[in-house]
Amino acid sequence: MDVEELYKYAYIKRPLNEVYPDPSLVPPEFIMEWFKDSFDYKRTHSDEELMQFISLKPEEILKWLEEALIFTWEAKRSFYPQFTN
């Protein structure tokens, strides 16, 4: 394993979207972390939005998880089509 490979797997303290500005540069096993760092954690959540999720019923949580799964699959497929075969 060369030095470049070691850096690729080194622990990173900065958000991945700062380390890899373009998703095509991200190692495939870290792509979901890159998406998390790029989008959800930077968005501000209102108090009303947070309270809405606290009061969800189990059926609503499952529906939300199913929708998140579909979104995740489509995002991964659009950036890395070789992993959908």
N, C-alpha and C positions, 0 to 999 in steps of 0.2 A: 504494500500500500504506500503510495507516494504522499508527499506533504499536502498536496491539493486535496486528496481524498480525506486525509485526517481533518483538515479544516472544514470540509463539507459536513462532517458528522460531529464537529466540536459543539459543546454547549454554547449557546448564544444568549447573551443577556439582553440584547436589543431586540425589538420586534422584528419579525422576519421580513415584513414589508419594507423595513429600512435597509436590511442587509441585501435583500433581493428586490430591486425596484420593479422587476418584470416577472410575472408568474412563470414564464417559460424558463427562467433561470433557476427556479426552485427545484431541489431534488424531489422526485415524486412522493417519497414517503413523508415529506413535510408540507405538502400542498395545502392540506386542511388547516394546519397551524398558520400558514401564510394568509389564508382567507380570514381566519379569526382575527389575526393581527391587523388585517387591512380594513375590515368592515365593522363587525359587530362591536368590538371593544372600543372603537373610537366614536361610536354614535352615542349621543346623549339620550338617556331614557327619562321621560317625565315621571313624576310621582303617580299620575293616573295610570300610565302604561304599566308601571311596576305593580300597582295594586290589582290591575286586571289579571295578571298572571298568578297572583297569590290566591285569588278566589276561583281558579279553574277547577272544574270537576274532573275526575279521572278520565272520563270519555273525551273531554275537550283536550286534555293533555295528550292522550294517545293520538287524536286527530292532528294536533300541532306537530307531534313527533313524526307522523307519517308525511306531513307536508314538508318538514325539514329534511327528511330522508330523500324525498324526490328532488328538492332543491339541491342538496349536496351531490346526489348522483348526476344530475344534469350539469352542475358546475364542473365536477371532475371530468365528465365525459367531454365537455367542450374544450377543456384545456389539455387533457391527456387522452385522446381517443384510443391509444394503444392499450389502455387498461380496461376497456369495456368489452374486449373480446372474450 
